[in-house]
Amino acid sequence: MNKILLVLFLTFPILGNAQTNCEKYTDKYIPIDLNDAITFFECKWPKEDLDNFKNKDENTATTELHFGTGMSIRNNWKLWAGTSDISKYFRDLGIHHPDDMSSIILTSLHRKLNEKPIELENQIKYYQDYWAESEKKQKDRQKEEFSEFKIGDKVEFSYDYDFVSKKQEKKWMDDKCYATGIIVGLNKEKLEVQVKLKKSCDRKGIIILKYDVWDKIDGDYQKIEEDKIEIMKKGEIRWTSYELWDVVE
């Protein structure tokens, strides 16, 4: 009898702790790190869903959830906004893209359920190597494209950012809005062209840059201004990305 009571005594606290540990994982809870994220799913998902995920091949299991659960992770855990603790956790590890963050979470969950090593360092290296190679290919492509521009070339604006007005947008949609200029300078290091704007279909000019302004507040970078624009008007000479222009034959 004493042995039975002892077993019950040891069992109930364990069950009680497990229940308590899961109580904090509400639907709106945002984990703070990878271990917390794994525990979140272990607590929130029904055993049937966990087993179904566990018993699939790792690549199949994680790929199938990329646009469902993965999207929910990226949006609800504020990975795109970059304002949550778990977003900062991954950025500190050298992982910056939300897709990579959610993939690491799902991969790590799958490995833990299957009692395999998570190998976080190897996962991080995989994505860092991928982006390094991708960046190298992009730079090589950009250098090749930039080499096509010469001083004196006539170029046409591509309206990649936005329009200064609805009227300008409508004229562009009707194929009646052209902005052209002459290249007067080249910067091979920055891949920029210096253009004198000779023609614009709108007196307000063209948008040559659109960006958000961030500032460090209380140790964290926060967006203080959104969609700030720079405008170039007819007759002005400005440096811009070469990608905004096409050479006119």
C-alpha positions, 0 to 999 in steps of 0.5 A: 500500500505504501509503495502504491501511495509513493508511486501516486505521489511521484506521478501527480506532481509531474503531471501537474508541472506538465499542465502548468508549463502548458498553461502559458501557451495561449493562442496569442502567445509569442515564444521567445526562442527556439526551445519555447517555440518547440514547446508551444507546438508540443502543448498546443497541437493534438497528439494526432497532429504531432504524430502525423507530422512526426511520421512524415519525412522531414522535408515533406513534413516541413514543406507541407506546412510552409504556407499554412503553419509556417505563414501563421508563425511568420505573421502571428509571431511578428517575424516580418515586423521584426519586433518580437523576442523570437525575431530578435533571437534569430537575428542575433544568431545570424538568421534574418529572413522570416522564411528561414526562421519558420523553417528552422522552427518546424525542422527542429520540432520534427527532429525533437519529436523523432528524438534526433539531434536538432543541430541548430548550428548546421541549420544556421550555416545552411541558410547563411551559406545559401544567402551568401551564394545568392548574394554573390550571384546577384552581384555578378548579375548586377555587374553584368547588367551595369556594364551595358550603361555608358555615359551619353546613353539615352535612358528611359525610366521604369517607374519601379517604385511608385507614381507621384499621382494617380494621373501619372499612373493612369497615363503610364497604364495607357502607355502615354507616360514616358520619362527619359534622360541622359547618363552623365556619370557612372559609379561602378562601386555603388552600381549607380548612374547619374542621370539628367532628366530631359523629359517627364510626363508629369510636372511633379517629377518621378519617384527615384527612391522609396524607403522606411526610416528606422531609428534605435530606440531603447536598444531596439530599431523601430520604424519611425517613418514609412514610405518616405520618397525622393523625387526627381524633376525635369532638368535635375541631375541625380544619382540613382540605382541603374535598375530604374533605367533602361537603355533606349536603342 
